[in-house]
Amino acid sequence: MSGLKIYYSDRIEDLAGKLKEQLLAERTTNGNPFAFAKVVVPNTNIAKWLQIRSFSDAPSLCMGVNFPFIEQTLYGLLADCLKKEERPQLLPMNAYTNGVMSILLKDNDARLEPFRRYIDAEANAPVVIDSRSKARMAWQLSVKLANLIDKYEVHRRNIVEKWLDEKFPNLHTRITKHEHVV
């Protein structure tokens, strides 16, 4: 599909039908069977639903379709407008995961006790990974928590900002000043 087309609906089935129409029209007029279409989705669940349920009657339409997330697409559009040295860098998901894992393994904060019990570590002590199963559990928990952090930053920004304002009242002022300097 050339250009950016946005469709809204309160029913995913209607959007899926419109998507099939658009993909079919593009495939017949484009003439290039190897051209990839980009369908921006808000999450993995929508992408999987489209791939499995929506295209079940026309599986060939799903081939050659990329399903990037909104954040990645918006970043790509922004990055295309800026010079390479001015482009902001996205923090990779592994950085979130590694940060969470580091806190789980090293921090002695009592509020982390439920997570330590999940991993089967002693109370109020750093987590000691002495088996593969504990390492796997710590990593899986870190991945889940990192995904939640990411989702809250993107989709619940007002909650995060309110919490930051309560915990760090001068932080918002410093960020605002910094934004004006740049």
SULMOZI-V618041 format. One record per helix or strand of 3 or more residues. SS is the DSSP state (~ for helix, > for strand). FROM is the first residue (numbers start at 0). TO is the last residue. If there is no record, write none. Layout:
ss;from;to
SS;FROM;TO
SS;FROM;TO
//
This chain:
ss;from;to
~;11;29
~;43;53
~;58;61
~;69;80
~;83;85
~;92;105
~;109;118
~;131;154
~;156;166
~;170;180
//
